[in-house]
Amino acid sequence: MSTGKNNPVRLNIYVHDPGIRRQIKTMAAQKDVSVSEYCLKAITNQLVKEQEMDGEGKSSLKTAVEKANKFQIKTFRGKTFTVSSADLIREARDNRST
C-alpha cells in the first residue's frame, strides 16, 4: 500500500498539558504551518538526531532490541514470564474501566 500526500497515515498524539498544547499551536501559527505539519517536522528532526547519535550505524530499532535484551538478562537473569503480556494489558484495561 502506497501512502503519499493524498493518502496520509494518521498518528494520534495526546497532550495532557494545556500549556504545551498552546505552545505547539503558537509555534505552528508563527511559522504559518498547521499543527500537524509542525509536529511532523519536530518528530522527523528528532528521528534524524537519534539516528545520528547511533554511533555504530545500526538501525534504532536494532539498538533498542539489543538494549531491551540486555535489560531482560540483567534484570530477570534469564527467567521469562509465564503470563501473556497481552493478558496483563487486557486485565489492566479491564481494571481501569471498572
C-alpha positions as CSV (number, residue, x, y, z in Angstrom):
1,M,0.0,0.0,0.0
2,S,1.4,3.3,-1.0
3,T,1.0,6.3,1.2
4,G,1.6,9.8,-0.1
5,K,0.3,13.3,0.3
6,N,-3.1,12.2,-1.0
7,N,-3.3,9.2,1.4
8,P,-1.7,10.2,4.7
9,V,-1.4,7.8,7.7
10,R,-2.9,9.1,10.9
11,L,-0.9,9.3,14.1
12,N,-2.8,10.5,17.2
13,I,-0.8,12.4,19.9
14,Y,-2.5,13.0,23.2
15,V,-1.2,16.1,25.0
16,H,-2.4,16.3,28.6
17,D,-0.8,19.6,29.4
18,P,-2.8,22.6,28.0
19,G,0.3,24.8,28.2
20,I,2.3,22.5,25.9
21,R,-0.7,22.4,23.5
22,R,-0.8,26.2,23.4
23,Q,3.0,26.4,22.8
24,I,2.7,24.0,19.9
25,K,-0.3,25.9,18.4
26,T,1.5,29.2,18.9
27,M,4.8,28.0,17.2
28,A,2.9,26.5,14.3
29,A,1.0,29.7,13.8
30,Q,4.2,31.7,14.0
31,K,5.7,29.5,11.3
32,D,2.5,29.7,9.3
33,V,2.0,25.9,9.2
34,S,-0.6,23.5,10.5
35,V,-0.2,21.9,13.9
36,S,0.2,18.6,12.1
37,E,3.0,19.9,9.9
38,Y,4.7,21.4,12.8
39,C,4.6,18.2,14.9
40,L,5.6,16.0,11.9
41,K,8.7,18.3,11.4
42,A,9.6,18.1,15.1
43,I,9.2,14.3,15.1
44,T,11.2,14.0,11.9
45,N,14.0,16.2,13.3
46,Q,14.2,14.1,16.5
47,L,14.3,10.8,14.5
48,V,17.3,12.2,12.4
49,K,19.1,13.3,15.6
50,E,18.6,9.8,17.2
51,Q,19.8,8.1,14.1
52,E,22.9,10.3,14.0
53,M,23.6,9.5,17.7
54,D,23.7,5.8,16.9
55,G,27.4,5.6,16.6
56,E,27.7,2.0,15.4
57,G,25.5,2.7,12.4
58,K,22.8,0.2,13.5
59,S,19.2,1.0,13.0
60,S,17.5,2.5,16.0
61,L,15.1,-0.5,16.2
62,K,18.0,-3.0,16.3
63,T,19.7,-0.9,19.0
64,A,16.5,-0.7,21.0
65,V,16.0,-4.5,20.8
66,E,19.6,-5.1,21.9
67,K,19.2,-2.8,24.9
68,A,15.9,-4.5,25.8
69,N,17.5,-7.9,25.7
70,K,20.5,-6.8,27.9
71,F,18.0,-5.3,30.3
72,Q,16.0,-8.5,30.4
73,I,19.1,-10.6,31.0
74,K,20.4,-8.3,33.7
75,T,17.0,-7.9,35.5
76,F,15.4,-11.3,35.2
77,R,18.6,-13.4,34.9
78,G,17.2,-15.4,32.0
79,K,13.8,-16.1,33.6
80,T,10.8,-15.4,31.4
81,F,7.2,-14.6,32.3
82,T,4.7,-17.4,32.1
83,V,1.8,-15.0,31.8
84,S,1.0,-13.5,28.4
85,S,1.7,-9.7,28.2
86,A,-1.5,-9.3,26.2
87,D,-3.4,-10.9,29.1
88,L,-1.7,-8.5,31.6
89,I,-2.6,-5.5,29.4
90,R,-6.2,-6.6,28.9
91,E,-6.5,-7.2,32.7
92,A,-5.1,-3.7,33.5
93,R,-7.6,-2.1,31.0
94,D,-10.5,-4.0,32.5
95,N,-9.5,-2.8,36.0
96,R,-9.3,0.8,34.8
97,S,-12.7,0.7,33.2
98,T,-14.4,-0.5,36.4
